[in-house]
Amino acid sequence: MVRVLLRFDKELVQEPVTSQIIIEHKTPVNILSARITPLGGEMLAEIDGRVADTIIAAFREKGVIVDVSSLIERDEELCIDCGACVSICPAEAFYHAPDHSIGLDPEKCSGVTCGLCLDACPRRALHLTK
């Protein structure tokens, strides 16, 4: 599975873009999280890796901004193990370790990240890599 972050502008949120792509390509899209308002929105989704290039191209053809291949890294020196990232992560990539520190499972955050944890971190100990 490939994780992608789909960004829709205010015109696109009025259209059934995701439904159209699912129907046209006969491919399921697993929606992990979505924040959609009349002004635009974002959707974190998983796509079967065998058809990911085709589905990503289809979203882009319809005007959707598709973000692929960003991973989260944590700066151990800045992190204070507050857990803000744990509570907000839709992929459950962050977790409380037995020693009360915060752990990050890169397999759960593989492909693309929504970036919610970046804004949630009070110490700015998280950043995106390519």
C-alpha positions as CSV (number, residue, x, y, z in Angstrom):
1,M,0.0,0.0,0.0
2,V,1.1,3.5,-0.8
3,R,0.1,6.4,1.4
4,V,-0.8,9.7,-0.3
5,L,-1.9,13.0,1.0
6,L,-4.5,14.5,-1.4
7,R,-5.2,18.2,-1.3
8,F,-8.4,19.6,-2.7
9,D,-9.0,23.3,-3.5
10,K,-12.3,25.0,-2.8
11,E,-13.7,24.2,-6.3
12,L,-12.7,20.5,-6.1
13,V,-14.4,19.9,-2.7
14,Q,-17.7,20.5,-4.5
15,E,-17.0,17.6,-6.9
16,P,-17.1,13.8,-6.2
17,V,-13.5,13.4,-7.4
18,T,-12.5,10.5,-5.2
19,S,-15.7,8.6,-6.0
20,Q,-15.2,9.2,-9.7
21,I,-11.6,7.8,-9.6
22,I,-12.7,4.7,-7.6
23,I,-15.5,4.0,-10.1
24,E,-13.5,4.8,-13.2
25,H,-10.5,2.7,-12.2
26,K,-12.3,0.0,-10.3
27,T,-9.8,0.4,-7.5
28,P,-10.5,0.9,-3.8
29,V,-9.0,3.9,-2.0
30,N,-8.7,3.4,1.8
31,I,-9.4,6.8,3.4
32,L,-7.4,7.0,6.7
33,S,-8.4,10.6,7.6
34,A,-10.0,13.5,5.9
35,R,-10.6,17.2,6.7
36,I,-12.8,18.8,4.2
37,T,-14.4,22.3,4.4
38,P,-16.0,24.5,1.8
39,L,-12.6,26.3,1.5
40,G,-10.7,23.1,0.6
41,G,-9.5,20.0,2.2
42,E,-7.0,17.2,2.7
43,M,-7.4,13.4,2.7
44,L,-4.8,10.9,3.8
45,A,-5.4,7.7,1.8
46,E,-3.8,4.3,1.0
47,I,-3.7,3.0,-2.5
48,D,-2.7,-0.5,-3.7
49,G,0.9,-0.2,-4.8
50,R,0.3,-2.1,-8.0
51,V,-2.0,0.7,-9.3
52,A,-0.6,3.6,-7.3
53,D,1.0,5.4,-10.3
54,T,-2.2,5.2,-12.3
55,I,-4.4,6.4,-9.4
56,I,-2.0,9.2,-8.5
57,A,-2.0,10.4,-12.1
58,A,-5.8,10.3,-12.2
59,F,-6.1,12.5,-9.1
60,R,-3.5,14.9,-10.6
61,E,-5.4,15.1,-13.9
62,K,-8.5,16.2,-12.0
63,G,-6.5,19.0,-10.3
64,V,-5.8,17.4,-6.9
65,I,-2.4,18.1,-5.4
66,V,-0.9,14.7,-4.5
67,D,2.0,14.5,-1.9
68,V,4.0,11.3,-1.9
69,S,7.1,10.1,-0.2
70,S,7.4,12.3,2.8
71,L,8.4,10.7,6.1
72,I,8.5,12.0,9.6
73,E,11.7,12.2,11.5
74,R,12.0,13.1,15.2
75,D,14.8,15.1,16.8
76,E,15.6,13.1,19.9
77,E,17.3,16.1,21.6
78,L,14.3,18.4,21.1
79,C,11.6,15.9,21.9
80,I,10.3,16.0,25.5
81,D,8.0,13.0,25.2
82,C,4.8,15.0,25.8
83,G,2.7,12.7,23.6
84,A,1.0,15.4,21.5
85,C,2.0,13.5,18.4
86,V,0.5,10.3,19.8
87,S,-2.9,11.7,20.3
88,I,-3.2,13.3,16.8
89,C,-1.6,10.7,14.5
90,P,-4.4,9.1,12.3
91,A,-1.9,6.3,11.3
92,E,-1.0,5.5,14.9
93,A,2.7,5.8,14.0
94,F,3.6,7.3,17.3
95,Y,3.2,5.3,20.6
96,H,4.0,5.4,24.3
97,A,7.0,3.1,25.0
98,P,7.2,1.1,28.2
99,D,9.8,3.6,29.6
100,H,7.3,6.4,29.0
101,S,9.2,7.8,26.0
102,I,7.6,8.3,22.6
103,G,8.3,5.9,19.9
104,L,7.8,6.2,16.1
105,D,7.0,3.2,13.9
106,P,8.2,4.3,10.4
107,E,6.3,1.4,8.8
108,K,3.0,3.0,9.9
109,C,4.1,6.4,8.6
110,S,5.6,5.1,5.3
111,G,4.8,6.7,2.0
112,V,3.2,10.0,2.9
113,T,2.4,11.7,6.1
114,C,-0.5,14.1,6.8
115,G,1.8,16.4,8.8
116,L,-0.7,16.8,11.7
117,C,2.1,15.9,14.2
118,L,4.3,18.7,12.9
119,D,1.9,21.4,14.0
120,A,1.0,19.5,17.2
121,C,4.6,19.3,18.5
122,P,5.2,22.1,20.9
123,R,9.0,21.8,20.6
124,R,9.1,21.4,16.8
125,A,11.0,18.2,17.2
126,L,9.4,16.6,14.1
127,H,10.1,17.4,10.5
128,L,9.5,15.9,7.0
129,T,12.1,14.2,5.0
130,K,12.1,13.0,1.4
